[in-house]
């Protein structure tokens, strides 16, 4: 979600967390087997979206942790990334240089630990001074990143949200991916942020050098449930349905937040109609207060 939203939910005792993770909370114990993906031979491109909660794991606030504890949590996330082996990973709440997680560059650590060749971090919240903050949305990719840019929705020095646009060279053509994070406090603000995204999309029918591309995949933490008719997910969905018959994943009953006992689905992927979705799953993992959404698809023939 954003900020320290985990504090709005009943906190689990240390014993409950250890029981959920397995004693010691090891990297392997925090990622359960995904039978569907492990039983299926890979046929297409695999994507994942995950809010990593500033690397704090299941804790309500990243500032409570030592550098060693943050690094341990990052090791669990890297284990998850290696286990599911997504070609494209969209991450939210990724710090570049923030005091509250000991100024560790989270994306650099995950890129090295999980073995991704390409990465991009779009910082949409930056504060300088004695207690600096710099965080946003990150992308890890096995495909080269042809071009990327990031946009913040506003200028707040704490809790600002935004999105990144990346053009990936897949071998079949240029695949654009949008990774976004919407506001968690205000429904009106989420609608305004989606309107900003829609205006951006209207101008993106071609790349900067006027080369056409595949229709974009849009994913991230929407901080909004699919069923709410007047909130951000439905607002964006209506726009995409008017222009292209996009599909929304995961389907209903696949909840993503909070990860221990999920009650809401707020993390989604919008997929164009010409893409063949092979499989979509929400793995039961405990590396963050969110569960990841994992999806495999085939791009249309050129």
C-alpha positions in Angstrom: 0.0 0.0 0.0 2.2 2.8 1.2 3.4 4.6 4.3 3.0 2.3 7.3 -0.3 0.9 6.4 0.5 -2.4 8.2 -0.1 -0.5 11.4 -3.8 -0.3 10.5 -4.0 -4.0 10.8 -3.8 -6.2 13.9 -0.2 -6.9 14.5 0.9 -10.5 14.9 2.9 -11.7 17.8 6.5 -12.8 17.2 5.3 -16.4 17.9 2.5 -16.2 15.3 4.9 -14.8 12.7 7.5 -17.5 13.3 4.8 -20.1 13.1 3.6 -18.7 9.7 7.2 -18.4 8.4 8.6 -21.5 9.9 10.9 -21.3 12.9 13.7 -18.8 12.3 11.9 -17.1 9.4 14.4 -18.4 6.8 14.3 -17.4 3.2 13.0 -20.8 2.1 10.3 -20.9 4.8 8.9 -17.5 3.7 8.2 -18.8 0.2 5.8 -21.6 -0.3 5.7 -23.9 -3.3 3.7 -22.7 -6.3 2.4 -26.1 -7.6 0.7 -24.6 -10.7 3.8 -22.8 -11.9 6.2 -25.6 -11.0 4.1 -28.2 -12.7 3.8 -26.2 -15.9 6.5 -26.1 -18.5 7.4 -22.5 -19.3 5.8 -21.4 -22.6 6.0 -17.6 -22.5 7.1 -14.5 -20.7 6.7 -14.6 -16.9 5.8 -11.4 -15.0 5.6 -10.6 -11.3 4.4 -7.6 -9.4 5.2 -7.2 -5.7 5.2 -4.4 -3.1 8.3 -5.1 -1.1 7.4 -2.7 1.8 10.8 -1.0 1.9 12.4 -4.3 2.7 10.9 -4.5 6.2 9.2 -7.9 5.8 6.2 -8.2 8.0 7.2 -5.5 10.4 5.0 -2.3 10.7 7.9 0.1 10.2 11.2 -0.3 8.4 13.0 2.1 10.8 12.7 -0.6 13.5 15.3 -2.7 11.7 19.1 -2.9 11.7 21.0 -3.0 8.4 21.5 -6.8 9.0 17.7 -7.3 9.4 16.9 -5.4 6.2 19.5 -7.5 4.4 18.0 -10.6 5.7 14.6 -9.6 4.4 16.1 -8.7 1.0 17.6 -12.2 1.0 14.1 -13.7 1.4 12.8 -11.5 -1.5 15.8 -12.6 -3.7 15.0 -16.2 -2.9 11.4 -15.7 -4.0 12.6 -14.1 -7.3 15.0 -16.9 -8.0 12.3 -19.5 -7.2 9.7 -18.1 -9.6 12.2 -16.9 -12.2 10.1 -14.1 -13.7 11.4 -12.4 -16.8 10.0 -9.0 -15.7 9.6 -8.0 -12.0 7.7 -4.8 -11.1 8.4 -3.8 -7.5 6.9 -1.0 -5.4 8.2 0.8 -2.3 11.9 0.4 -3.3 14.4 2.6 -1.6 17.5 4.1 -3.3 18.9 6.1 -0.3 16.6 6.4 2.7 17.5 6.8 6.3 14.8 4.4 7.6 16.4 1.4 6.0 20.0 2.4 6.6 20.5 3.9 3.2 20.7 0.5 1.5 20.0 0.6 -2.3 17.4 -2.1 -2.3 17.1 -2.6 -6.1 20.8 -3.0 -6.5 20.9 -5.6 -3.8 18.0 -7.6 -5.3 19.4 -7.3 -8.8 22.7 -8.8 -7.8 21.2 -11.4 -5.5 18.6 -12.6 -8.0 20.8 -12.4 -11.1 18.9 -9.9 -13.2 20.9 -8.2 -16.0 18.8 -5.0 -16.3 17.1 -2.7 -13.8 15.5 0.7 -13.5 14.4 2.6 -10.4 12.0 5.5 -10.8 12.2 7.6 -7.7 8.9 9.5 -7.0 9.6 10.5 -3.4 12.8 12.4 -2.5 13.7 14.3 0.6 17.1 15.7 1.4 18.5 16.7 4.8 19.4 15.0 8.0 16.7 12.2 7.4 16.9 11.7 3.7 14.3 9.7 1.7 14.5 8.4 -1.9 12.2 5.7 -3.0 9.8 4.7 -5.7 9.0 1.9 -8.2 11.6 -0.5 -9.4 11.9 -2.9 -12.4 14.1 -6.0 -12.8 14.3 -7.5 -16.3 15.9 -10.2 -18.3 15.2 -8.1 -21.4 17.2 -5.0 -22.2 15.5 -1.8 -21.2 15.4 0.3 -24.3 14.1 3.3 -22.6 12.5 4.2 -19.2 11.1 7.2 -17.5 9.4 7.9 -14.2 6.7 10.3 -13.1 5.7 11.4 -9.7 2.0 12.3 -9.1 2.9 15.2 -6.9 5.7 16.9 -4.9 5.1 15.6 -1.4 8.3 14.8 0.5 6.7 11.8 2.3 4.3 9.3 0.9 4.3 10.5 -2.7 3.3 8.0 -5.3 4.0 7.6 -9.0 4.6 5.3 -11.9 7.4 4.2 -14.3 7.2 3.4 -18.0 9.8 1.0 -19.5 10.2 -0.2 -23.1 11.6 -3.7 -23.1 13.3 -5.4 -26.1 11.8 -8.9 -26.1 13.1 -10.2 -29.4 9.5 -10.3 -30.6 9.2 -6.5 -30.4 9.1 -3.6 -27.9 7.0 -4.4 -24.9 6.0 -1.4 -22.7 5.4 -2.1 -19.0 3.9 0.4 -16.6 4.6 -0.1 -12.9 2.5 2.1 -10.6 1.7 2.8 -7.0 -1.4 4.7 -6.1 -2.3 6.6 -2.9 -3.6 4.6 0.0 -5.4 7.3 1.9 -7.7 9.1 -0.6 -10.1 7.6 -3.2 -10.3 11.0 -4.9 -6.5 11.2 -5.1 -6.4 7.7 -6.6 -8.9 8.8 -9.3 -6.8 11.9 -10.1 -3.6 9.8 -10.3 -5.3 7.4 -12.7 -6.4 10.4 -14.8 -2.7 11.4 -14.9 -1.8 7.9 -16.1 -4.5 8.0 -18.8 -3.2 11.3 -20.2 0.2 9.7 -20.3 -1.1 6.7 -22.2 -2.9 8.8 -24.7 0.5 10.2 -25.8 2.2 6.8 -26.0 1.0 5.1 -29.1 4.6 5.2 -30.4 8.0 5.2 -28.8 10.0 8.5 -28.8 11.6 7.6 -32.2 8.1 6.8 -33.6 8.5 3.0 -33.6 5.2 1.2 -32.8 5.1 -1.2 -29.9 3.0 -3.8 -28.3 0.1 -2.6 -26.1 1.4 -1.9 -22.6 1.0 -4.1 -19.6 0.0 -2.1 -16.5 0.6 -3.5 -13.1 1.4 -2.6 -9.5 -0.1 -1.7 -6.1 -3.5 0.1 -6.8 -4.5 0.4 -3.1 -8.0 -0.2 -4.4 -10.2 -3.3 -4.7 -11.6 -4.5 -8.0 -15.2 -4.5 -6.8 -15.4 -0.8 -5.8 -17.3 0.8 -8.6 -16.1 4.4 -8.0 -12.4 3.7 -7.2 -9.2 3.6 -9.2 -9.1 0.0 -10.5 -12.6 0.4 -12.0 -11.9 3.8 -13.3 -8.8 2.6 -15.2 -10.6 -0.5 -16.3 -13.4 1.5 -17.9 -10.9 3.5 -19.9 -9.0 0.4 -21.0 -12.3 -1.4 -22.0 -13.3 1.6 -24.1 -10.0 1.5 -26.0 -9.0 -2.1 -25.8 -10.7 -5.1 -24.2 -8.1 -5.4 -21.4 -8.4 -8.2 -18.8 -7.7 -7.8 -15.1 -5.6 -10.3 -13.1 -5.7 -12.0 -10.7 -9.3 -13.0 -10.8 -11.6 -12.6 -7.8 -10.9 -14.4 -4.6 -7.1 -14.2 -5.2 -6.3 -11.7 -2.4 -2.9 -10.1 -1.9 -3.0 -8.0 1.3 -2.1 -8.4 4.1 0.1 -11.4 3.2 -0.4 -13.5 6.4 -4.2 -13.5 6.3 -5.2 -11.6 3.1 -8.6 -9.9 3.0 -8.2 -7.7 0.0 -6.9 -7.9 -3.6 -5.2 -4.6 -4.3 -2.3 -5.7 -6.5 -3.2 -6.2 -10.2 -2.0 -6.7 -13.8 -4.0 -5.3 -16.7 -3.3 -7.4 -19.8 -4.2 -6.6 -23.4 -6.7 -8.9 -25.2 -4.2 -10.1 -27.8 -1.9 -11.6 -25.2 -2.5 -15.3 -24.3 -2.5 -15.6 -20.6 -1.3 -19.1 -19.7 -1.4 -19.0 -15.9 -1.9 -16.5 -13.1 -1.4 -17.2 -9.4 -1.0 -15.4 -6.1 1.7 -17.4 -4.3 1.5 -17.8 -0.5 4.6 -15.9 0.6 5.6 -13.8 3.6 8.5 -11.6 2.4 6.3 -8.5 2.7 2.9 -7.4 3.8 1.8 -8.0 0.2 1.7 -11.3 -1.7 3.1 -11.2 -5.2 1.0 -11.7 -8.4 2.7 -14.0 -10.9 1.5 -14.3 -14.5 2.8 -16.1 -17.6 1.7 -15.0 -21.1 2.5 -15.2 -24.8 2.8 -12.1 -26.9 0.9 -12.0 -30.1 2.7 -12.9 -33.3 4.4 -9.9 -34.9 
